[in-house]
């Protein structure tokens, strides 16, 4: 179940938002009574209950806004229990002094907004001893190790436990708790109010993660990178999984640059079935692989990894997606086994990172003439030498003649949507122009190209194609392409979620 948090300064506003949540399908709401600017009127608050509720008065030390004294707060908690609230949130140090009464379930909670202590197991045991129906542990995670330890508490507990690692690095714990028996997770309902670092939005959990369908048998997949919060992979894959009736979920996991090997070790106990790999790990993952497909070996870049027993097998679906997108835009291969329409085309690649490497090798294999340029000339030269193509100085890019122009840099990516890696002079009507940036779909790079009559291929086309290839590796089934496209359009549209 998803529990939305409602905290407003006025009683009328709290009641109004609670009713709106119920209309949106919410079944459980946490009432953050500490947010009220006046003394709480429990009769007024609890007289009409559009959903079940968790009654909470959070202290400042625990991340709340309670302004009164502790004696008054404890009295209000007792009164709420006497009024028959569905659940009451009692801090670990307070719970022993408040006896069980009626049918109200006790959430015994521990909050630490500074760090994740080493004795989480002991803390959970203390909460159980305080007669918890539900144990809640929420701590600030500063590393993947912290987040992993927090989620492990839920996995090992014999009492239903909500274990949340706060912050971006712990976001996946908010999703995967459902697999380990958490009775609910917390989400924001009002987009203008953020109650905790890394907290998701209600509709995000519903539409992108299908949270309420996750259970102990759900297979886990992950997209790893740094940063990772912007990734569309979870929404894309999860909608496709559910459309085909597959009990799988893909979650974003932040593994900081330089910590890949340690991060993968921390995640072993989760038995993750497949990894989508993004910046900056596409090249760093190579030493961790036992086997890889030809595209990985050729490009020295991997964007998909499938654990198989003790082995890790790497794939490069970026490469296949890019070639598919370009060949389709040029009319496709005319006959089975025929030459690629990229044969003898002159292609200029902007950038020299992992995606540029994959595309350069793919183009070279198809007989295209490839030129690489990069802001750092030495990187372009190194890639050109490895591929067996040429490089040019970044300052000469607008004057380099080509048939196909491809942006493999992050320039123009959200939020820097007005940037472009190529000045207007570099576009001509006879060009085919492709951008690997997909957020936003219509980058300034592509807008300038269209204004000058060039044919364009968006990053969304390539992104969906690479995800479809990944989906096949994850599930053995063909991806529902139209669903994936619809999801991307929804996520990147004017009312972007």
C-alpha positions as CSV (number, residue, x, y, z in Angstrom):
1,X,0.0,0.0,0.0
2,X,1.1,3.6,-0.6
3,X,0.7,6.0,2.3
4,X,0.6,9.6,1.2
5,X,1.8,12.3,3.6
6,X,-0.5,15.2,4.2
7,X,0.8,18.1,6.3
8,X,-0.8,21.6,6.1
9,X,-0.8,24.7,8.3
10,X,-4.5,25.0,8.6
11,X,-7.2,22.4,9.6
12,X,-9.3,23.2,6.6
13,X,-6.4,22.8,4.2
14,X,-5.5,19.4,5.8
15,X,-9.1,18.2,5.4
16,X,-9.3,19.4,1.8
17,X,-6.1,17.7,0.8
18,X,-7.1,14.5,2.5
19,X,-10.4,14.5,0.6
20,X,-8.5,15.1,-2.7
21,X,-6.2,12.2,-1.9
22,X,-9.1,9.9,-1.4
23,X,-10.6,11.0,-4.7
24,X,-7.3,10.2,-6.4
25,X,-7.5,6.6,-5.1
26,X,-5.4,6.9,-2.0
27,X,-6.3,4.4,0.7
28,X,-4.0,5.4,3.5
29,X,-2.8,8.9,4.5
30,X,-0.3,10.0,7.2
31,X,-1.6,13.1,8.9
32,X,1.3,15.2,9.9
33,X,-0.5,17.1,12.7
34,X,2.8,18.8,13.6
35,X,2.5,21.0,10.5
36,X,-0.6,22.7,11.9
37,X,0.1,26.3,13.0
38,X,-2.6,26.2,15.7
39,X,-3.2,23.7,18.4
40,X,-4.6,20.5,16.9
41,X,-8.3,20.0,17.1
42,X,-8.6,16.3,17.1
43,X,-12.4,16.2,16.9
44,X,-12.3,18.4,13.8
45,X,-9.5,16.5,12.2
46,X,-10.9,13.0,12.8
47,X,-14.6,13.6,12.5
48,X,-14.6,12.8,8.8
49,X,-12.1,10.3,7.6
50,X,-12.1,9.8,3.8
51,X,-9.3,7.1,4.1
52,X,-7.6,5.1,6.8
53,X,-4.9,7.2,8.5
54,X,-1.6,7.1,10.3
55,X,-1.7,9.8,13.1
56,X,1.7,11.5,13.5
57,X,3.1,14.4,15.5
58,X,6.7,14.6,14.5
59,X,9.3,16.3,16.7
60,X,11.9,18.6,15.3
61,X,14.7,16.2,16.1
62,X,12.9,13.6,13.9
63,X,12.4,16.0,11.0
64,X,9.0,17.4,12.1
65,X,7.6,20.8,12.9
66,X,6.1,20.3,16.4
67,X,6.3,23.6,18.3
68,X,4.7,22.6,21.6
69,X,6.2,20.8,24.6
70,X,6.6,17.0,24.8
71,X,4.0,16.5,27.5
72,X,1.3,18.1,25.3
73,X,2.4,16.0,22.3
74,X,2.2,12.8,24.2
75,X,-1.2,13.7,25.5
76,X,-2.4,14.3,21.9
77,X,-1.0,10.9,20.8
78,X,-3.0,9.2,23.7
79,X,-6.1,11.1,22.7
80,X,-5.8,10.0,19.1
81,X,-5.5,6.4,20.1
82,X,-8.6,6.8,22.3
83,X,-10.4,8.3,19.3
84,X,-9.6,5.1,17.4
85,X,-7.2,6.2,14.7
86,X,-6.2,3.3,12.4
87,X,-2.5,3.7,13.1
88,X,-0.3,5.8,15.4
89,X,3.3,6.6,14.9
90,X,5.2,6.4,18.2
91,X,9.0,7.2,18.4
92,X,11.1,4.4,19.9
93,X,11.8,6.4,23.1
94,X,8.1,7.3,23.6
95,X,6.4,4.0,22.7
96,X,7.0,2.2,26.0
97,X,5.2,4.9,28.0
98,X,2.0,4.7,25.8
99,X,0.1,1.5,26.3
100,X,-1.8,-0.3,23.6
101,X,-5.6,0.5,23.5
102,X,-8.4,-0.5,21.2
103,X,-7.8,-1.5,17.6
104,X,-5.1,1.2,16.8
105,X,-2.0,-0.4,15.3
106,X,1.3,0.8,16.7
107,X,4.1,2.0,14.3
108,X,7.2,2.2,16.5
109,X,9.6,4.4,14.6
110,X,13.2,5.4,14.7
111,X,14.4,8.5,12.6
112,X,18.0,9.6,12.1
113,X,18.4,12.6,9.7
114,X,22.1,12.7,10.0
115,X,23.5,9.2,9.4
116,X,22.8,5.4,9.4
117,X,24.0,3.9,12.7
118,X,25.8,0.6,12.8
119,X,23.3,-1.1,15.2
120,X,20.2,-1.1,13.1
121,X,19.4,-4.7,14.1
122,X,19.4,-3.8,17.8
123,X,17.2,-0.7,17.1
124,X,14.7,-2.9,15.3
125,X,14.6,-5.4,18.2
126,X,14.0,-2.5,20.6
127,X,11.0,-1.4,18.5
128,X,9.6,-4.9,18.6
129,X,10.0,-5.0,22.3
130,X,8.1,-1.8,22.5
131,X,5.1,-3.7,21.2
132,X,5.3,-2.6,17.6
133,X,2.7,-3.9,15.1
134,X,4.9,-2.3,12.5
135,X,8.6,-1.3,12.8
136,X,9.7,1.8,11.0
137,X,13.3,2.8,10.5
138,X,14.3,5.9,8.5
139,X,17.9,7.0,8.4
140,X,20.0,9.2,6.2
141,X,22.1,7.1,3.8
142,X,25.5,8.5,2.7
143,X,26.6,5.4,0.8
144,X,25.2,2.4,-1.0
145,X,26.4,0.3,2.0
146,X,24.1,2.4,4.3
147,X,21.1,1.9,2.0
148,X,21.8,-1.8,1.7
149,X,22.0,-2.3,5.4
150,X,18.7,-0.4,6.0
151,X,16.8,-2.6,3.5
152,X,18.4,-5.7,4.9
153,X,16.7,-4.9,8.3
154,X,13.3,-5.3,6.6
155,X,14.4,-8.5,4.8
156,X,15.5,-10.1,8.1
157,X,12.7,-8.9,10.4
158,X,10.0,-11.2,11.6
159,X,7.7,-8.2,12.3
160,X,6.4,-6.1,9.3
161,X,9.1,-3.5,8.8
162,X,9.2,-0.3,6.8
163,X,13.0,0.4,6.3
164,X,13.8,3.6,4.4
165,X,17.2,4.9,3.5
166,X,16.7,8.6,3.0
167,X,18.4,10.5,0.2
168,X,18.8,9.7,-3.5
169,X,21.2,6.8,-2.9
170,X,18.5,5.1,-0.9
171,X,15.6,5.6,-3.2
172,X,15.4,2.0,-4.2
173,X,14.7,1.0,-0.6
174,X,11.4,2.8,-0.8
175,X,10.4,0.6,-3.7
176,X,11.8,-2.8,-2.7
177,X,10.5,-2.7,0.8
178,X,7.3,-4.2,-0.7
179,X,9.2,-7.3,-1.7
180,X,10.3,-7.8,1.9
181,X,7.0,-7.4,3.6
182,X,6.7,-3.7,4.3
183,X,3.0,-3.0,4.9
184,X,3.3,0.3,3.1
185,X,5.7,3.0,1.8
186,X,5.5,6.7,2.1
187,X,4.9,9.2,-0.8
188,X,4.2,12.8,-1.3
189,X,0.8,13.9,-2.6
190,X,1.2,17.6,-2.9
191,X,4.1,18.3,-5.3
192,X,4.9,21.6,-3.6
193,X,5.7,19.9,-0.3
194,X,8.7,17.7,0.3
195,X,8.7,15.9,3.6
196,X,11.9,13.8,3.3
197,X,15.0,13.6,1.0
198,X,14.4,11.1,-1.8
199,X,10.7,10.7,-1.2
200,X,8.8,9.7,-4.3
201,X,5.5,11.2,-5.5
202,X,2.3,9.1,-5.2
203,X,1.6,8.9,-9.0
204,X,5.3,8.0,-9.6
205,X,4.9,4.9,-7.4
206,X,1.5,4.0,-9.0
207,X,2.4,4.6,-12.7
208,X,6.1,4.0,-12.9
209,X,6.7,1.3,-10.4
210,X,3.2,-0.4,-10.0
211,X,4.2,-0.5,-6.3
212,X,1.1,-2.2,-5.1
213,X,1.7,-5.2,-7.3
214,X,5.2,-5.9,-6.0
215,X,5.4,-9.0,-3.7
216,X,7.9,-11.5,-2.4
217,X,8.1,-13.3,-5.8
218,X,8.9,-10.1,-7.8
219,X,12.1,-10.3,-9.7
220,X,14.4,-7.3,-9.3
221,X,16.2,-5.4,-12.1
222,X,18.2,-2.2,-11.8
223,X,19.5,0.8,-13.7
224,X,22.8,2.0,-12.2
225,X,24.6,5.3,-12.8
226,X,25.7,8.6,-11.3
227,X,23.5,10.6,-11.4
228,X,20.4,8.3,-11.8
229,X,17.3,10.2,-10.7
230,X,16.6,11.5,-14.2
231,X,16.6,8.0,-15.8
232,X,13.4,7.0,-17.7
233,X,14.4,3.3,-17.7
234,X,12.3,2.4,-14.6
235,X,9.1,3.8,-16.1
236,X,9.8,2.3,-19.5
237,X,10.6,-1.2,-18.4
238,X,8.0,-1.4,-15.5
239,X,5.2,-0.5,-17.8
240,X,6.3,-3.0,-20.3
241,X,6.7,-5.7,-17.7
242,X,3.2,-5.2,-16.4
243,X,1.6,-5.0,-19.8
244,X,3.0,-8.5,-20.5
245,X,2.0,-9.8,-17.1
246,X,5.5,-10.2,-15.9
247,X,6.2,-10.0,-12.1
248,X,9.3,-7.9,-12.4
249,X,10.4,-4.4,-11.3
250,X,13.3,-2.2,-12.3
251,X,14.6,0.3,-9.8
252,X,17.2,3.1,-10.1
253,X,20.3,2.6,-7.9
254,X,22.9,5.4,-7.6
255,X,26.4,3.9,-7.6
256,X,28.9,6.8,-7.3
257,X,31.7,7.1,-9.9
258,X,34.7,5.1,-8.8
259,X,32.6,2.8,-6.6
260,X,31.3,0.3,-9.1
261,X,32.9,-2.9,-8.0
262,X,32.1,-2.3,-4.3
263,X,28.6,-1.2,-5.2
264,X,27.9,-4.5,-7.2
265,X,29.2,-6.5,-4.2
266,X,26.8,-4.6,-1.9
267,X,23.9,-5.5,-4.1
268,X,24.5,-9.2,-4.5
269,X,22.1,-10.2,-1.8
270,X,19.2,-8.6,-3.7
271,X,19.7,-11.2,-6.4
272,X,19.2,-8.6,-9.2
273,X,18.4,-10.4,-12.5
274,X,19.6,-7.7,-14.9
275,X,21.3,-4.3,-14.9
276,X,20.9,-1.4,-17.3
277,X,24.2,0.6,-17.1
278,X,24.5,4.3,-17.8
279,X,27.0,7.1,-17.3
280,X,29.7,6.8,-15.9
281,X,29.9,3.0,-15.7
282,X,29.6,1.8,-19.3
283,X,33.4,1.4,-19.6
284,X,34.1,0.8,-16.0
285,X,31.9,-2.3,-15.9
286,X,34.1,-4.2,-18.4
287,X,36.6,-5.6,-15.9
288,X,33.7,-7.0,-13.9
289,X,32.4,-9.1,-16.8
290,X,33.1,-12.8,-17.3
291,X,31.7,-12.9,-20.8
292,X,30.4,-10.3,-23.3
293,X,28.9,-10.1,-26.8
294,X,30.8,-8.9,-29.8
295,X,29.5,-5.4,-29.6
296,X,31.0,-5.0,-26.1
297,X,34.3,-6.4,-27.2
298,X,34.4,-4.2,-30.3
299,X,33.3,-0.9,-28.6
300,X,34.7,-1.4,-25.1
301,X,31.4,-0.2,-23.8
302,X,28.6,-2.1,-22.0
303,X,25.1,-0.9,-21.2
304,X,23.5,-4.2,-20.1
305,X,24.7,-6.8,-17.7
306,X,23.0,-10.1,-16.9
307,X,24.2,-12.1,-13.9
308,X,24.1,-15.9,-14.6
309,X,25.1,-17.9,-11.6
310,X,28.6,-16.6,-10.7
311,X,29.1,-15.1,-14.1
312,X,28.3,-11.6,-15.4
313,X,27.5,-11.4,-19.1
314,X,27.7,-8.0,-20.8
315,X,25.8,-6.6,-23.8
316,X,25.8,-3.4,-25.8
317,X,22.3,-2.5,-26.9
318,X,23.2,1.1,-27.5
319,X,25.2,-0.1,-30.5
320,X,22.3,-2.0,-32.1
321,X,19.8,0.7,-31.4
322,X,21.9,3.4,-33.0
323,X,22.5,1.4,-36.1
324,X,18.8,0.5,-36.3
325,X,17.8,4.2,-36.0
326,X,20.2,5.4,-38.6
327,X,19.6,2.7,-41.1
328,X,15.8,3.1,-40.8
329,X,16.1,6.9,-41.3
330,X,18.2,6.2,-44.5
331,X,15.6,3.8,-45.9
332,X,16.6,0.6,-44.3
333,X,18.5,-2.4,-45.7
334,X,16.8,-3.0,-49.0
335,X,17.2,-6.8,-49.1
336,X,18.2,-9.6,-46.7
337,X,21.9,-9.7,-46.4
338,X,22.2,-6.5,-48.4
339,X,24.6,-3.6,-47.8
340,X,23.8,-1.1,-45.1
341,X,22.6,2.3,-46.4
342,X,25.4,3.7,-44.2
343,X,28.0,2.3,-46.7
344,X,30.3,5.1,-47.9
345,X,28.4,7.8,-45.9
346,X,30.6,10.3,-44.3
347,X,29.7,10.6,-40.6
348,X,30.8,13.2,-38.0
349,X,30.5,12.2,-34.4
350,X,30.5,14.9,-31.7
351,X,31.9,13.4,-28.5
352,X,34.3,10.6,-27.5
353,X,32.6,8.8,-24.6
354,X,31.0,5.4,-24.3
355,X,28.1,6.0,-26.7
356,X,30.3,7.7,-29.2
357,X,32.6,4.7,-29.1
358,X,29.8,2.2,-29.7
359,X,28.4,4.2,-32.6
360,X,31.8,4.8,-34.2
361,X,32.6,1.1,-34.2
362,X,29.2,0.2,-35.6
363,X,29.5,2.8,-38.4
364,X,33.0,1.6,-39.2
365,X,31.8,-2.0,-39.5
366,X,29.1,-0.9,-42.0
367,X,31.6,0.8,-44.2
368,X,30.9,4.4,-43.3
369,X,33.6,7.0,-43.2
370,X,33.8,8.2,-39.6
371,X,35.3,11.4,-38.2
372,X,35.3,12.0,-34.4
373,X,35.6,15.4,-32.7
374,X,35.6,16.3,-29.0
375,X,36.3,19.3,-26.8
376,X,39.4,17.5,-25.6
377,X,41.3,16.7,-28.8
378,X,43.4,14.0,-27.2
379,X,40.2,12.0,-26.4
380,X,39.0,12.3,-30.0
381,X,42.4,11.2,-31.3
382,X,42.6,8.2,-29.0
383,X,39.1,7.0,-30.0
384,X,39.9,7.6,-33.7
385,X,43.0,5.5,-33.3
386,X,41.2,2.7,-31.6
387,X,38.4,2.7,-34.2
388,X,40.6,3.2,-37.2
389,X,39.0,6.5,-38.3
390,X,40.0,10.1,-38.4
391,X,39.6,13.0,-35.9
392,X,39.4,16.7,-36.3
393,X,39.8,19.6,-33.9
394,X,36.7,20.7,-32.1
395,X,36.9,24.2,-33.6
396,X,36.7,22.7,-37.1
397,X,33.5,20.8,-36.5
398,X,31.1,23.2,-38.3
399,X,33.2,23.2,-41.4
400,X,33.7,19.4,-41.6
401,X,31.8,18.0,-44.6
402,X,29.6,15.0,-43.8
403,X,26.4,13.2,-44.7
404,X,25.4,12.3,-41.2
405,X,25.9,14.3,-38.0
406,X,25.5,12.7,-34.6
407,X,25.6,14.3,-31.1
408,X,27.1,11.9,-28.5
409,X,27.8,14.6,-25.9
410,X,25.4,15.5,-23.0
411,X,25.2,19.1,-24.3
412,X,21.5,20.1,-24.5
413,X,20.4,17.6,-21.9
414,X,17.9,18.8,-19.3
415,X,18.1,21.3,-17.6
416,X,20.5,23.0,-20.0
417,X,18.0,22.8,-22.9
418,X,19.2,26.0,-24.7
419,X,22.8,24.6,-25.3
420,X,23.9,23.0,-28.5
421,X,27.2,21.3,-29.4
422,X,27.0,22.6,-33.0
423,X,26.6,26.2,-34.1
424,X,23.9,27.0,-36.8
425,X,26.6,27.1,-39.5
426,X,27.2,23.4,-39.1
427,X,23.7,22.3,-40.4
428,X,22.7,21.9,-44.1
429,X,19.5,20.7,-45.8
430,X,21.1,17.4,-47.1
431,X,22.2,16.2,-43.6
432,X,20.8,13.4,-41.5
433,X,21.2,14.6,-37.9
434,X,20.8,12.4,-34.8
435,X,20.9,13.4,-31.2
436,X,21.5,10.7,-28.5
437,X,20.2,13.0,-25.8
438,X,16.5,12.1,-25.2
439,X,15.6,14.5,-22.3
440,X,14.3,16.7,-23.8
441,X,13.3,14.9,-27.0
442,X,13.5,18.1,-29.2
443,X,16.9,19.4,-28.2
444,X,18.2,22.8,-29.5
445,X,20.6,20.7,-31.6
446,X,17.7,19.1,-33.5
447,X,15.7,22.3,-33.6
448,X,18.6,24.1,-35.4
449,X,18.9,21.1,-37.8
450,X,15.2,21.2,-38.7
451,X,15.2,25.0,-39.2
452,X,17.9,24.4,-41.9
453,X,16.0,21.6,-43.6
454,X,17.9,18.6,-42.3
455,X,16.3,15.3,-41.6
456,X,16.4,14.4,-37.9
457,X,16.4,11.3,-35.6
458,X,15.6,12.0,-31.9
459,X,17.3,10.4,-28.9
460,X,13.9,9.0,-28.0
461,X,14.0,6.7,-31.0
462,X,17.4,5.3,-30.1
463,X,16.5,5.2,-26.4
464,X,13.4,3.1,-26.9
465,X,15.2,0.8,-29.3
466,X,18.0,0.1,-26.9
467,X,15.5,-0.5,-24.1
468,X,13.5,-2.9,-26.3
469,X,16.7,-4.9,-26.9
470,X,17.4,-4.9,-23.1
471,X,13.8,-6.0,-22.5
472,X,14.3,-9.0,-24.7
473,X,17.4,-9.9,-22.7
474,X,15.5,-9.5,-19.4
475,X,12.4,-11.4,-20.3
476,X,13.0,-13.4,-23.5
477,X,10.0,-11.6,-25.0
478,X,9.6,-8.9,-27.6
479,X,9.0,-5.5,-26.0
480,X,5.7,-3.6,-26.4
481,X,7.3,-0.8,-28.4
482,X,4.2,1.4,-28.6
483,X,3.8,1.3,-24.8
484,X,7.4,2.3,-24.4
485,X,7.0,5.2,-26.7
486,X,3.9,6.3,-24.9
487,X,5.7,6.2,-21.6
488,X,8.6,8.3,-22.8
489,X,6.1,10.9,-24.4
490,X,4.3,11.0,-21.1
491,X,7.4,11.5,-19.0
492,X,8.9,14.1,-21.3
493,X,5.6,15.9,-22.3
494,X,4.6,19.5,-21.4
495,X,3.1,18.2,-18.1
496,X,6.3,16.3,-17.4
497,X,6.1,14.0,-14.4
